[in-house]
Amino acid sequence: MKKYEYKFVEVPKKSGLRVRTGETFEACKKVIQAEAKEGWRLKQVVTPFLENTGAFVTYCYQIIFEREV
């Protein structure tokens, strides 16, 4: 039976007046490309929300990678 290991990388969501359009997306792409070179395969991207804020606010992206052990 195959076994896998998982790696979780958090990329903060950039916001504000000085943030260029697509800056967070470019940061995610760099992480994905770097981890792929190390043998990790992209499994999923999750956008967790802050709790107890009264609104659904995404503060980061959790990028999940897997590779066979």
Secondary structure, DSSP 8 states (H G I E B T S, - for coil): ---EEEEEEEEE---STT--TTHHHHHHHHHHHHHHHTT-EEEEEE--B-SSSSS--B-EEEEEEEEE-
